[in-house]
Amino acid sequence: MNEGPRRRHRVVQWATGNIGTRALREVIRHPSLDLVGLLVYDPAKDGVDAGTLCGERPVGVKATTDRAAIHALSADCVLYMPRAMDLDDVVAFLEEGTNVVTTCGAFFDGGRPLGDERRGRVLDACARGGASVYDTGSSPGFITEILPFALLSLQRNVESIAIEEFANMSQRNSPHMIFELMGFGKSADAFNGKGRETHLLRAFSPSLGVLSAAAGNPVDAWSSTGEYAVARRTTKLAAGELRAGTIAAMRTAIVGRCNGAAVVSMTPTWYCTTDIEPAWDLGPTGWRVRVRGDAPLDVALPFPIPLEELGAHTPDVTANPPVNAVPYVCAAPPGILSTADLPPITPAGPRP
């Protein structure tokens, strides 16, 4: 239940994928969070100590595949991080008075991506249980929900916000992800631009819409366009060989317009080599945020670590914000929360 700030919070970790395992580790390390339950999907993890699963010392909390057992814990908060959201589980937690912090991306813009009927179920559950749900997002998250709001605090009149994301995938030793899931190394006629455009527009537009509205420019029309570039020569990647003439870079521009003018955009660009045709202006792995207004800003956020070490650090960008948010969400009023509804979130947590 939302009872105001308390010294400690009883937390459940739901799922232990790449991000969930990082979050589990940080819950165990957190000085004011107590891990009381862990839901896993893999039967091989059932009964294994939570600490063992994330590389920490045993903590006496055993992983379980039993959903009912987790719900029966009546925890203060659940870090809900499955690959696919089950709304019934979220609603049940909220009705039980357990706050939900998630990376699913379905609760941006007040939960409107859910549609009216499912959104209504969530709001009713929040009211009945006196609990709240906060979505940090798995990819939008930090770069659309946290940093740009800080930059907006310096503005009075904003013309546009443009976010670029760059990811150099050349050192990711994951052949299935690189060549099958993402489609690098395929022939140009195999490029599924439409599918990517639709998926990324659905993923990014809710949070971008909230951001643009906060800047005073509500979006009335969206567009999404994708393109690719091919490798000029055969290149050796950590995941295998990338042949000349195959897809080596891809980017998608999601653009929101207000009265015909582009007011917000997000352009994810993923590449395996910089030697591409056509030539693009490729930044290092990280982000670039440009705000055009009465206090123009151009902020670059590269990762200051070698490419081969990125896999050990980048998941924390997604895993840490939900863990940090737990005390703030537990102290918030019931409902579907946005970043604008919470104080600035820091590792130390809210002051008593």
BELRA-V247174 format. One record per pair of residues at least 24 apart in sequence whose C-alpha atoms are under 6 Angstrom apart, sorted by the first residue. I is the first residue (numbers start at 1). J is the second residue. Records with the same first field share a line. If there is no record, write none. Layout:
I=J + J
//
This chain:
1=97 + 130 + 131
2=131 + 330 + 331
4=331
5=331
8=32 + 33
9=33 + 76
10=34 + 75 + 76
11=35 + 36 + 75 + 77 + 78
12=36 + 37 + 38 + 78
13=38 + 78 + 79
14=38 + 39 + 79 + 80 + 81
15=39 + 40 + 81 + 82
19=315 + 319
20=81
21=54
22=319
23=319
25=54
38=63
39=63 + 64 + 65
40=64 + 65
41=65
91=122 + 125
94=125 + 126 + 129 + 131
95=125 + 128 + 129
96=129
97=129 + 130 + 131
99=131 + 132 + 133
100=133
101=133 + 134 + 135
102=135
103=135 + 136 + 137 + 138
104=137
105=137
107=135
108=206 + 207
109=206 + 210
110=336
126=334 + 335
130=334
131=334
132=334 + 335 + 336
133=336
134=337
138=318
155=295
157=293 + 294
158=293
159=292 + 293
160=263 + 264 + 291 + 292
161=264 + 290 + 291
162=264 + 265 + 289 + 290
163=266 + 288 + 289
164=266 + 267 + 268 + 287 + 288
165=268 + 269 + 286 + 287
166=269 + 270 + 285 + 286
167=270 + 285
168=271 + 272 + 285
169=271 + 272
170=237 + 272
171=238 + 308
172=238
173=238 + 239
174=239
175=239
184=247 + 248
185=242 + 246 + 247
186=246 + 247
187=246
193=226
197=224 + 225
219=256 + 257 + 258
220=258
221=256 + 257
222=255 + 256
223=254 + 255
224=253 + 254
225=252 + 253
226=251 + 252
227=251
229=276 + 277 + 278
230=276 + 277
231=276
232=275 + 276
248=272
//
